[in-house]
C-alpha cells in the first residue's frame, strides 16, 4: 500500500469520524483549563461574560469572550470563596456573587458579595461589600435528612432584591426547591420564603444549579443537568405561578451556569467531568 493510498484512507476515516454531540445546545468554545469548575456566569454584552468558580478555587472573577477565551481576571478583595455558586447582575452592571453553597446544610455564614461594575475597574483587583442572610425555616444545622433543602446554587436580581432558588438534597429525594428573596442591600437579613417548585424527582437531573431573569424581566430560567425550566407570564414575586415550559436540551453534562445575553439568547457553561464538559454553549429560546 503506497503513501498516497494510506493518506486517502486516513482522510476518509477522519471525515467519517463522529462529531461531538451537544444536543440542542450550540457549542461556542472550550473554556481554559484553569476554569474547569465554572459555577456562575453573567453576561456583560453580546461579546463578554463574567464567570466564577466554586468551592476550593481562587477568589477571582474572570471575563471571557463568547468563544470561551479568557480576557481578564480580577482578584476580589474582602471576600473568601467558601463556596461561590452563582453570579447575578443588576441594571447598573454591579455583580453579586452567591457565597451560599451549602452541601451539608450546616453553614451559618451564608453571604452574597456585591461588586461594583467590573467593566469600570482598572488594575487587577476589585473590592466587595457583604450581604449576609439566614433562612428562618432552618432550625437545625444540619437538619434531618428529609429537610436538607438549604443548599443553594442559583439566584438572580430583580427590583433591588435577590431571588434564591435552593438545591434539594433530601433523602429520600423529593426534588422540591424553595424560593427566597433577600434585599440587595449591604447588611444582615432574614430571607423571605415566597414559593416552592418541584422540577421532577430524578436527583441526577432535577436539582437547580443556575438561574437568571431576562433583561425585560418577562422570563425566568432555572437550570438542571440537561434541562431548562422557563417561566413566563408571571405577575408576582413567585414566578412559578406563571406559565412553565420544560426544555430538554438533550445534552447531559454537569451544567451549572446560565444567563441571558438578550431576551432570547442564553449562555450555558458546564464543569469538567472526566472527558466531558468545560464548554461554553448558547441556546435560543423559540
Backbone bond lengths (Angstrom), bond angles and torsions (degrees), N, CA, C in turn:
res aa  C-N    CA-C-N  psi(-1)  N-CA   C-N-CA  omega(-1)  CA-C   N-CA-C  phi
1 X - - - 1.469 - - 1.532 108.47 -
2 X 1.336 116.56 121.60 1.466 118.54 -176.96 1.524 111.72 -80.70
3 X 1.333 115.50 171.79 1.453 121.26 -174.94 1.518 112.24 -65.42
4 X 1.316 117.50 -34.48 1.462 121.24 -179.78 1.523 109.96 -64.79
5 X 1.336 116.13 -41.81 1.464 120.03 179.78 1.525 111.06 -64.89
6 X 1.333 115.76 -43.89 1.459 119.96 178.29 1.520 110.47 -59.94
7 X 1.322 116.39 -43.32 1.471 120.67 179.94 1.526 111.05 -61.33
8 X 1.334 116.29 -43.96 1.464 119.74 -179.27 1.528 111.51 -65.27
9 X 1.327 117.05 -36.50 1.465 120.82 178.25 1.533 110.31 -65.19
10 X 1.340 115.73 -43.02 1.461 119.84 179.30 1.521 111.00 -63.26
11 X 1.338 116.87 -41.29 1.461 120.63 177.93 1.522 110.23 -62.41
12 X 1.331 116.71 -41.38 1.471 121.09 -179.78 1.534 110.55 -64.30
13 X 1.333 115.74 -45.38 1.467 119.50 -178.99 1.527 111.32 -64.34
14 X 1.323 116.38 -38.61 1.453 119.67 178.82 1.526 110.77 -64.26
15 X 1.329 116.07 -39.07 1.460 120.23 179.00 1.509 112.40 -67.00
16 X 1.336 116.68 -28.14 1.460 121.21 -179.41 1.528 112.79 -86.71
17 X 1.330 115.77 -13.36 1.467 118.87 -177.47 1.528 110.06 -60.75
18 X 1.297 115.73 140.36 1.456 120.68 -177.73 1.527 110.66 -72.75
19 X 1.321 115.98 130.32 1.450 120.66 177.46 1.522 109.13 -75.11
20 X 1.352 116.96 153.48 1.474 118.98 176.80 1.522 110.92 -56.87
21 X 1.315 115.75 143.43 1.464 121.10 -177.79 1.522 109.21 -104.80
22 X 1.318 116.05 124.27 1.451 121.53 -179.33 1.521 112.35 -118.67
23 X 1.326 117.11 18.40 1.451 120.74 178.44 1.516 111.04 60.71
24 X 1.334 116.21 -132.73 1.464 121.17 179.82 1.520 112.92 -91.23
25 X 1.326 116.97 3.12 1.457 120.95 176.51 1.523 109.76 -82.63
26 X 1.317 116.29 147.43 1.463 121.50 174.49 1.524 108.72 -98.57
27 X 1.318 116.09 119.21 1.462 120.85 -179.25 1.518 109.45 -72.26
28 X 1.347 116.10 127.81 1.457 121.28 179.29 1.519 112.51 -104.70
29 X 1.331 116.80 -36.27 1.455 118.63 -179.63 1.512 112.51 170.97
30 X 1.327 114.57 169.60 1.462 122.66 178.37 1.524 108.80 -93.06
31 X 1.340 115.73 131.67 1.451 120.47 176.68 1.529 110.34 -75.03
32 X 1.331 118.37 155.17 1.468 120.58 178.63 1.526 111.22 -59.90
33 X 1.326 116.23 153.62 1.461 120.66 -177.91 1.527 111.67 -61.25
34 X 1.341 117.93 -27.59 1.462 120.33 178.81 1.528 111.66 -72.71
35 X 1.331 117.90 -12.07 1.461 122.20 179.25 1.524 109.74 -112.59
36 X 1.320 115.56 59.81 1.471 119.19 -177.25 1.522 113.21 -93.80
37 X 1.355 117.47 -0.16 1.458 120.49 178.10 1.528 110.89 -134.46
38 X 1.319 116.28 50.65 1.462 120.50 179.22 1.524 109.33 -65.27
39 X 1.325 115.51 124.75 1.466 120.24 -175.08 1.523 112.93 -116.97
40 X 1.334 117.82 -8.77 1.449 120.89 179.71 1.509 110.55 -155.53
41 X 1.340 115.92 147.81 1.463 120.68 -178.88 1.522 108.69 -145.45
42 X 1.338 116.19 143.16 1.459 122.20 175.75 1.522 107.64 -142.91
43 X 1.319 116.45 127.12 1.461 119.88 -177.68 1.516 110.89 -80.37
44 X 1.315 116.03 145.33 1.460 122.63 174.63 1.522 108.96 -95.86
45 X 1.318 116.14 -46.17 1.461 123.51 179.50 1.517 107.43 -157.10
46 X 1.303 117.88 -160.56 1.462 119.93 -177.51 1.522 112.79 -85.02
47 X 1.350 116.78 14.92 1.470 118.63 178.68 1.522 113.97 -137.36
48 X 1.348 118.51 -14.78 1.464 121.72 -175.78 1.519 109.82 -135.64
49 X 1.337 116.48 142.47 1.461 122.84 173.10 1.523 108.56 -137.77
50 X 1.343 115.52 153.15 1.460 121.30 174.12 1.519 109.22 -103.60
51 X 1.338 116.89 143.45 1.463 121.23 179.69 1.522 109.77 -134.74
52 X 1.332 114.69 160.42 1.465 122.69 173.86 1.518 108.63 -131.21
53 X 1.328 115.44 166.49 1.460 121.76 172.00 1.524 109.23 -116.95
54 X 1.325 115.67 163.07 1.458 119.26 -173.43 1.528 112.47 -94.53
55 X 1.317 116.07 -158.27 1.456 125.50 -169.67 1.529 113.44 -46.18
56 X 1.326 115.51 133.44 1.457 120.53 175.67 1.508 114.36 90.22
57 X 1.330 117.54 -4.59 1.457 120.84 -179.93 1.529 110.70 -101.78
58 X 1.314 115.93 178.48 1.462 121.17 -171.88 1.530 111.58 -72.85
59 X 1.329 115.21 159.25 1.466 122.43 178.70 1.530 108.98 -84.15
60 X 1.330 115.02 60.91 1.460 120.92 -175.64 1.523 110.37 -126.72
61 X 1.324 116.17 153.52 1.454 121.38 163.20 1.528 107.03 -113.65
62 X 1.333 115.80 149.39 1.463 121.09 -173.20 1.523 110.08 -128.24
63 X 1.325 116.24 134.70 1.456 121.06 172.76 1.521 108.77 -96.18
64 X 1.334 115.67 132.18 1.459 120.97 177.08 1.527 108.54 -126.03
65 X 1.332 115.71 155.01 1.457 118.52 171.08 1.531 108.79 -89.93
66 X 1.307 116.98 178.47 1.463 119.35 -173.57 1.523 113.45 -84.22
67 X 1.334 115.62 17.78 1.457 121.41 165.52 1.525 110.22 -108.88
68 X 1.333 115.51 2.13 1.454 120.79 178.87 1.510 114.46 89.28
69 X 1.324 117.89 3.21 1.461 121.05 -177.83 1.526 111.33 -80.28
70 X 1.315 116.77 141.51 1.456 122.59 179.00 1.527 109.86 -72.68
71 X 1.332 115.82 128.66 1.456 122.01 -178.96 1.522 111.25 -107.77
72 X 1.340 116.29 -39.13 1.457 120.40 -174.69 1.518 109.21 -161.20
73 X 1.320 117.03 153.92 1.465 121.03 171.79 1.522 109.03 -137.55
74 X 1.332 115.09 147.51 1.456 121.73 179.26 1.522 109.33 -129.79
75 X 1.315 116.11 133.81 1.458 121.92 172.65 1.526 108.11 -77.22
76 X 1.349 116.45 128.35 1.461 120.77 179.86 1.522 108.51 -91.19
77 X 1.329 116.22 114.30 1.459 121.49 179.33 1.525 110.83 -86.97
78 X 1.320 115.99 152.37 1.475 123.13 -178.91 1.521 111.74 65.89
79 X 1.310 117.18 28.58 1.462 120.74 -178.23 1.525 109.46 -146.49
80 X 1.327 114.82 150.43 1.450 121.31 178.54 1.522 109.30 -131.69
81 X 1.331 115.79 132.04 1.464 120.62 -179.97 1.531 109.49 -79.65
82 X 1.334 114.41 78.36 1.469 118.90 174.60 1.519 108.78 -69.80
83 X 1.318 116.48 -48.24 1.459 122.43 170.67 1.523 108.52 -169.28
84 X 1.337 115.91 83.47 1.459 122.02 179.92 1.525 109.26 -75.59
85 X 1.327 116.64 123.89 1.458 118.88 -171.37 1.531 116.18 -122.84
86 X 1.324 119.06 -15.33 1.458 118.79 177.02 1.521 109.91 -161.73
87 X 1.335 115.15 161.58 1.459 123.16 176.84 1.517 109.01 -120.90
88 X 1.323 116.59 142.04 1.457 121.89 173.06 1.522 108.24 -132.51
89 X 1.322 115.56 160.96 1.467 120.88 -176.72 1.524 109.31 -137.24
90 X 1.346 116.89 139.46 1.458 119.74 176.14 1.525 110.53 -99.47
91 X 1.359 115.99 -177.37 1.466 120.45 -173.56 1.522 112.42 -70.01
92 X 1.334 118.20 -15.09 1.459 121.73 178.24 1.524 112.30 -94.50
93 X 1.324 116.76 -0.66 1.460 120.48 -179.25 1.511 113.72 88.11
94 X 1.349 118.10 1.90 1.462 119.79 174.16 1.520 109.40 -65.17
95 X 1.317 116.61 144.38 1.460 121.56 178.35 1.521 110.53 -105.59
96 X 1.328 115.18 150.12 1.461 122.65 176.53 1.525 108.25 -126.04
97 X 1.320 115.55 124.19 1.465 121.17 178.53 1.519 108.48 -100.04
98 X 1.312 116.28 121.73 1.458 120.83 178.29 1.516 111.17 -82.03
99 X 1.330 115.89 96.89 1.467 121.82 178.01 1.530 108.48 -91.48
100 X 1.344 114.86 58.79 1.467 119.57 -170.83 1.524 113.54 -130.67
101 X 1.346 117.01 16.50 1.458 119.12 172.11 1.520 109.70 -59.39
102 X 1.330 116.41 133.36 1.471 119.91 -169.32 1.525 109.37 -152.14
103 X 1.329 115.29 57.87 1.470 120.75 -172.62 1.517 113.23 -50.82
104 X 1.320 116.34 -43.07 1.464 120.36 -175.83 1.532 112.80 -90.79
105 X 1.347 116.71 -0.16 1.474 121.16 -179.92 1.530 112.14 59.17
106 X 1.339 117.43 34.96 1.458 119.98 -176.62 1.531 113.32 -120.13
107 X 1.338 117.81 -0.75 1.458 120.37 -177.73 1.528 112.34 -74.75
108 X 1.334 114.31 141.46 1.457 120.87 172.99 1.525 110.90 -119.16
109 X 1.322 116.37 11.47 1.463 121.21 -177.86 1.530 111.16 -122.45
110 X 1.324 116.84 43.23 1.456 121.28 -179.85 1.526 109.73 -67.92
111 X 1.318 116.74 139.73 1.464 119.26 -177.39 1.520 111.21 -154.03
112 X 1.310 113.98 166.68 1.465 123.84 174.91 1.526 106.50 -133.84
113 X 1.317 117.24 128.72 1.452 121.43 178.83 1.526 109.98 -97.12
114 X 1.327 115.58 129.83 1.461 120.58 176.03 1.518 109.31 -101.32
115 X 1.354 115.83 127.87 1.452 122.15 -179.85 1.522 109.75 -117.18
116 X 1.333 118.29 139.97 1.461 119.37 173.31 1.530 109.89 -63.87
117 X 1.312 116.11 159.76 1.462 120.72 -178.89 1.522 110.90 -47.55
118 X 1.327 118.16 112.79 1.472 119.75 -174.72 1.528 113.28 -68.44
119 X 1.324 117.31 -18.26 1.462 119.50 177.70 1.527 111.59 -65.70
120 X 1.325 116.69 -21.31 1.463 120.97 -178.16 1.524 112.89 -93.68
121 X 1.333 116.53 0.43 1.464 120.54 -175.81 1.519 111.82 -85.42
122 X 1.326 114.86 136.60 1.463 120.31 170.93 1.528 107.23 -105.36
123 X 1.293 116.92 158.72 1.460 120.02 -177.62 1.515 110.90 80.93
124 X 1.326 114.98 -160.19 1.471 119.58 -174.37 1.520 113.25 -122.67
125 X 1.360 117.21 20.03 1.460 120.77 179.81 1.515 110.24 -132.94
126 X 1.333 114.88 155.34 1.459 120.84 176.64 1.530 107.96 -145.29
127 X 1.333 117.55 137.08 1.463 121.29 -176.17 1.527 111.46 -92.96
128 X 1.310 115.25 140.22 1.463 121.70 -179.27 1.525 110.70 -108.33
129 X 1.332 115.31 146.85 1.460 122.51 167.00 1.524 107.31 -109.96
130 X 1.331 116.32 159.77 1.461 119.65 -167.33 1.526 112.78 -119.71
131 X 1.331 113.74 132.23 1.458 123.09 170.86 1.527 106.53 -111.66
132 X 1.318 117.68 125.16 1.465 120.05 175.76 1.523 109.04 -112.45
133 X 1.329 115.46 153.57 1.458 119.32 -178.52 1.521 110.06 -155.91
134 X 1.322 115.22 167.26 1.460 121.26 173.21 1.517 109.13 -143.83
135 X 1.335 114.88 157.05 1.462 121.38 177.05 1.537 108.49 -91.93
136 X 1.327 119.39 114.12 1.470 120.45 -178.96 1.526 113.60 -60.35
137 X 1.340 116.84 -26.72 1.461 119.83 -176.96 1.531 113.12 -77.53
138 X 1.338 117.31 -13.43 1.457 118.98 178.32 1.522 109.60 -88.73
139 X 1.322 115.76 118.14 1.466 120.92 -176.76 1.526 112.64 -107.30
140 X 1.328 117.07 -22.62 1.466 120.85 179.73 1.521 109.82 -125.69
141 X 1.351 115.49 149.77 1.460 121.74 -175.86 1.532 110.44 -129.95
142 X 1.312 119.49 94.17 1.468 126.32 2.65 1.525 111.60 -85.80
143 X 1.337 116.90 162.70 1.469 119.90 173.28 1.520 109.84 -77.63
144 X 1.310 116.83 177.54 1.462 118.91 176.91 1.520 110.29 -68.39
145 X 1.321 116.57 162.91 1.459 121.96 -169.83 1.529 113.19 -57.78
146 X 1.306 117.31 -31.65 1.464 120.11 -178.17 1.525 112.86 -75.55
147 X 1.368 116.89 -6.20 1.463 120.58 -178.35 1.526 112.69 -123.49
148 X 1.320 116.64 26.58 1.462 120.86 179.44 1.533 109.43 -81.20
149 X 1.327 115.73 76.35 1.466 121.16 -175.76 1.526 112.22 -125.61
150 X 1.353 117.59 23.60 1.456 119.75 -173.14 1.528 113.28 -118.59
151 X 1.322 116.20 19.19 1.458 120.84 165.17 1.527 106.20 -81.22
152 X 1.327 117.71 158.41 1.465 119.86 178.72 1.522 109.78 -151.41
153 X 1.335 115.94 135.70 1.463 121.67 177.02 1.522 112.12 -134.09
154 X 1.342 117.74 11.13 1.458 119.42 -171.69 1.525 110.85 -147.39
155 X 1.340 115.65 134.16 1.459 119.87 172.69 1.517 110.31 -162.09
156 X 1.342 115.80 166.14 1.461 121.56 174.71 1.524 109.25 -150.09
157 X 1.324 116.07 164.34 1.467 122.99 -178.41 1.519 109.87 -103.38
158 X 1.349 116.35 137.83 1.467 121.52 173.44 1.532 109.04 -156.08
159 X 1.325 115.97 123.82 1.466 122.79 172.12 1.535 112.65 51.04
160 X 1.329 114.80 50.43 1.469 122.85 175.19 1.531 113.47 67.46
161 X 1.326 116.55 21.59 1.458 121.57 171.58 1.529 109.40 -130.17
162 X 1.319 114.56 153.61 1.457 121.76 174.17 1.520 107.82 -109.63
163 X 1.322 115.71 126.57 1.456 122.17 -176.59 1.528 109.15 -103.50
164 X 1.326 116.45 117.71 1.459 123.27 -175.65 1.517 109.99 -105.76
165 X 1.328 115.64 135.33 1.466 121.81 176.95 1.519 107.08 -117.69
166 X 1.312 117.67 116.30 1.459 120.48 -172.38 1.532 111.86 -77.16
167 X 1.320 114.79 162.42 1.464 122.48 179.33 1.522 108.96 -107.20
168 X 1.312 116.03 124.63 1.460 121.13 -175.42 1.524 111.27 -77.26
169 X 1.336 115.78 130.37 1.465 121.62 174.96 1.528 111.32 -130.38
170 X 1.320 116.77 23.95 1.463 120.70 -177.47 1.521 111.37 -67.34
171 X 1.301 114.38 152.71 1.473 121.39 173.78 1.525 107.69 -132.64
172 X 1.349 119.13 115.60 1.468 125.24 -0.19 1.524 111.76 -67.33
173 X 1.331 115.21 156.04 1.461 121.70 -173.85 1.524 111.11 -73.54
174 X 1.339 116.48 128.50 1.462 120.93 179.10 1.518 113.19 -106.67
175 X 1.340 116.94 -20.79 1.459 120.60 -179.71 1.516 114.61 81.24
176 X 1.321 118.81 -2.70 1.464 121.24 -176.00 1.525 111.37 -73.54
177 X 1.326 115.34 131.21 1.461 121.90 173.47 1.523 108.51 -111.30
178 X 1.322 117.13 138.39 1.459 122.38 176.40 1.522 108.74 -96.55
179 X 1.322 116.33 143.62 1.457 121.27 -178.91 1.532 108.51 -115.39
180 X 1.328 115.31 121.32 1.451 122.39 -178.67 1.526 109.74 -120.82
181 X 1.336 115.56 160.46 1.458 118.85 167.96 1.526 109.01 -129.50
182 X 1.335 113.96 145.02 1.460 122.97 -177.99 1.531 107.39 -131.52
183 X 1.326 119.37 133.98 1.466 119.96 176.89 1.527 111.68 -58.25
184 X 1.311 116.32 136.60 1.467 120.92 178.25 1.522 109.09 -83.38
185 X 1.322 115.39 54.49 1.462 123.38 -174.06 1.524 108.67 -129.83
186 X 1.311 116.62 132.49 1.461 121.03 -179.95 1.522 109.58 -57.69
187 X 1.342 116.41 132.32 1.452 121.32 -178.97 1.512 110.74 139.20
188 X 1.330 116.48 -168.88 1.461 122.73 -178.86 1.526 109.67 -107.30
189 X 1.335 116.18 138.10 1.457 120.27 -173.25 1.530 111.58 -141.04
190 X 1.310 115.08 155.01 1.455 122.81 166.51 1.524 107.13 -93.42
191 X 1.329 117.06 124.79 1.468 120.02 176.89 1.527 109.15 -69.09
192 X 1.327 115.92 140.77 1.456 121.64 -179.98 1.527 109.83 -100.99
193 X 1.322 116.56 122.14 1.460 121.05 178.39 1.530 108.77 -76.49
194 X 1.338 116.54 123.49 1.469 119.98 -177.57 1.517 113.72 -119.26
195 X 1.333 118.24 -9.89 1.456 118.83 -179.90 1.512 111.84 176.99
196 X 1.310 114.86 -176.60 1.461 121.33 176.33 1.513 109.05 -149.85
197 X 1.338 114.59 160.33 1.470 119.90 -176.35 1.519 108.84 -150.80
198 X 1.319 115.84 132.99 1.462 120.94 174.01 1.522 108.24 -114.21
199 X 1.321 115.47 110.44 1.464 120.60 -178.47 1.525 109.96 -69.83
200 X 1.315 115.92 -55.37 1.458 124.14 175.28 1.525 106.02 -170.87
201 X 1.296 118.34 -171.95 1.459 119.63 -172.47 1.526 112.98 -120.90
202 X 1.321 116.35 28.47 1.456 122.10 174.98 1.529 107.77 -103.39
203 X 1.331 119.03 108.96 1.473 120.85 -175.05 1.521 113.57 -62.88
204 X 1.318 117.97 -18.18 1.460 120.73 -178.75 1.531 111.80 -73.92
205 X 1.336 117.15 -30.02 1.462 120.26 -172.62 1.530 114.80 -123.43
206 X 1.321 118.37 -17.28 1.463 120.08 -163.85 1.513 115.59 -102.04
207 X 1.315 118.60 -1.73 1.460 120.22 176.13 1.527 109.32 -79.18
208 X 1.332 117.07 139.12 1.455 121.98 -174.26 1.534 110.18 -81.16
209 X 1.336 115.97 123.65 1.458 121.47 -175.07 1.524 113.77 -116.93
210 X 1.327 118.08 -4.73 1.460 120.54 179.66 1.516 109.91 -169.11
211 X 1.345 116.26 161.94 1.464 120.43 -179.42 1.519 109.78 -159.61
212 X 1.333 115.38 158.23 1.460 120.71 171.22 1.528 108.93 -164.10
213 X 1.333 115.06 165.92 1.457 122.60 175.86 1.520 107.61 -122.53
214 X 1.320 116.98 143.95 1.456 121.43 -177.83 1.527 110.92 -68.08
215 X 1.319 118.11 157.34 1.467 120.94 -179.57 1.525 113.48 -56.72
216 X 1.339 117.43 -32.75 1.466 119.26 179.26 1.523 112.68 -85.43
217 X 1.341 117.53 -0.46 1.458 121.99 176.43 1.511 114.53 74.61
218 X 1.331 118.43 12.00 1.460 121.27 -174.46 1.528 114.20 -101.01
219 X 1.316 117.51 -7.55 1.460 120.77 -179.07 1.527 109.24 -134.45
220 X 1.313 116.34 137.69 1.458 122.63 170.88 1.514 107.77 -121.45
221 X 1.325 116.75 134.54 1.463 121.03 176.06 1.519 109.58 -119.43
222 X 1.323 115.47 137.47 1.459 123.42 169.78 1.515 107.55 -114.47
223 X 1.325 116.32 147.66 1.458 121.38 -175.14 1.514 110.97 -117.85
224 X 1.330 116.21 140.96 1.454 123.59 168.23 1.520 107.99 -128.16
225 X 1.303 118.13 -172.46 1.465 120.86 -179.03 1.525 110.11 -80.80
226 X 1.336 114.87 81.31 1.458 119.82 179.21 1.512 114.11 108.73
227 X 1.333 116.65 0.86 1.462 120.52 -179.67 1.525 111.06 -132.05
228 X 1.329 115.45 148.21 1.458 123.24 171.10 1.518 107.25 -122.76
229 X 1.340 116.46 132.09 1.459 120.70 173.37 1.521 107.06 -107.54
230 X 1.326 115.77 115.53 1.455 123.40 -174.01 1.525 109.63 -106.32
231 X 1.342 116.27 121.89 1.463 122.64 179.20 1.524 109.58 -110.16
232 X 1.323 116.07 133.86 1.453 122.65 176.39 1.532 108.84 -138.08
233 X 1.311 116.52 172.24 1.472 122.47 174.62 1.531 112.55 58.11
234 X 1.322 117.17 37.71 1.464 120.53 176.26 1.526 108.61 -99.85
235 X 1.318 116.35 152.40 1.463 120.26 -176.64 1.522 112.75 -131.15
236 X 1.321 117.36 5.96 1.455 121.09 -179.65 1.519 109.55 -134.81
237 X 1.336 115.80 177.32 1.461 120.06 176.99 1.525 111.42 -57.69
238 X 1.334 116.15 -35.96 1.464 120.20 -179.62 1.527 108.86 -82.21
239 X 1.337 114.67 88.47 1.465 120.69 -176.65 1.525 112.54 -63.68
240 X 1.338 117.52 -19.06 1.466 119.54 -179.08 1.527 111.85 -69.02
241 X 1.336 118.29 -10.49 1.464 121.38 176.71 1.526 111.49 -79.38
242 X 1.335 116.95 -6.51 1.455 120.66 177.23 1.518 111.83 -84.40
243 X 1.317 115.97 -162.36 1.462 121.82 178.83 1.526 109.75 -81.09
244 X 1.315 116.42 140.18 1.470 122.42 -178.79 1.516 110.49 -117.63
245 X 1.317 114.19 133.85 1.470 121.26 171.14 1.518 107.95 -125.46
246 X 1.317 117.46 124.24 1.467 122.30 177.66 1.522 108.50 -95.20
247 X 1.331 115.94 124.08 1.460 121.99 -176.50 1.520 109.57 -113.92
248 X 1.305 117.31 119.67 1.457 122.92 173.26 1.524 107.12 -92.63
249 X 1.343 117.02 112.70 1.463 119.69 -177.67 1.533 111.68 -82.49
250 X 1.328 116.52 -3.26 1.475 122.79 173.36 1.526 112.58 63.08
251 X 1.325 115.86 32.86 1.460 120.35 176.72 1.517 107.53 -144.06
252 X 1.313 117.51 116.39 1.460 122.27 -172.49 1.523 110.60 -104.73
253 X 1.339 114.92 94.74 1.459 121.42 172.53 1.519 108.13 -135.50
254 X 1.316 116.91 -179.63 1.462 121.07 -179.54 1.526 109.12 -82.92
255 X 1.324 115.17 77.91 1.466 121.78 -177.32 1.532 109.02 -85.34
256 X 1.338 116.09 119.66 1.467 120.05 -173.34 1.520 113.63 -127.80
257 X 1.330 118.30 0.39 1.463 120.18 -174.83 1.511 110.60 -139.08
258 X 1.347 115.69 135.08 1.458 120.68 178.93 1.524 108.83 -148.98
259 X 1.327 116.54 143.72 1.463 120.86 174.07 1.516 109.45 -156.68
260 X 1.324 115.48 157.94 1.458 121.88 173.15 1.524 110.16 -85.45
261 X 1.325 116.16 136.71 1.461 121.96 168.62 1.525 108.81 -90.82
262 X 1.324 115.49 -42.83 1.459 123.27 172.39 1.524 106.53 -142.69
263 X 1.300 118.03 -165.97 1.464 119.61 -173.86 1.525 114.10 -72.21
264 X 1.328 117.75 -7.55 1.465 120.67 -179.37 1.526 113.56 -125.21
265 X 1.333 117.27 -22.87 1.462 120.83 -171.20 1.523 111.14 -101.97
266 X 1.317 115.71 129.37 1.456 122.88 178.58 1.518 110.94 -110.69
267 X 1.334 116.09 145.50 1.458 122.21 166.44 1.520 108.22 -106.79
268 X 1.328 116.15 139.58 1.463 122.55 178.30 1.523 108.17 -134.39
269 X 1.328 116.25 136.96 1.464 120.97 175.23 1.521 108.86 -125.11
270 X 1.318 116.51 146.03 1.465 120.27 175.65 1.522 110.21 -121.32
271 X 1.332 114.57 158.38 1.462 120.78 179.48 1.522 110.56 -85.05
272 X 1.325 114.86 157.82 1.459 120.33 174.61 1.513 109.39 -69.29
273 X 1.326 116.88 130.01 1.458 122.35 176.50 1.518 107.55 -142.20
274 X 1.335 115.64 102.41 1.465 121.96 -173.84 1.526 109.18 56.95
275 X 1.321 118.23 -116.61 1.468 120.55 -176.78 1.523 112.43 -96.52
276 X 1.328 117.97 1.37 1.462 120.48 -176.53 1.529 110.69 -109.43
277 X 1.329 114.06 161.44 1.450 119.79 170.59 1.508 115.11 86.59
278 X 1.366 114.40 -165.03 1.459 125.20 -172.52 1.527 110.46 62.83
279 X 1.337 113.99 38.97 1.459 120.76 -179.02 1.514 111.49 -118.32
280 X 1.314 115.45 159.14 1.451 123.32 172.21 1.522 107.81 -112.55
281 X 1.345 115.88 132.81 1.461 121.14 -177.54 1.528 109.13 -129.87
282 X 1.322 114.97 165.05 1.460 120.38 167.72 1.532 108.31 -123.94
283 X 1.332 114.52 158.35 1.466 120.54 175.37 1.527 107.11 -143.95
284 X 1.320 116.09 132.51 1.461 121.70 -178.95 1.518 109.45 -102.81
285 X 1.340 115.93 121.28 1.459 120.80 177.17 1.514 109.23 -75.59
286 X 1.313 116.92 128.02 1.468 121.38 -178.82 1.517 110.56 -63.04
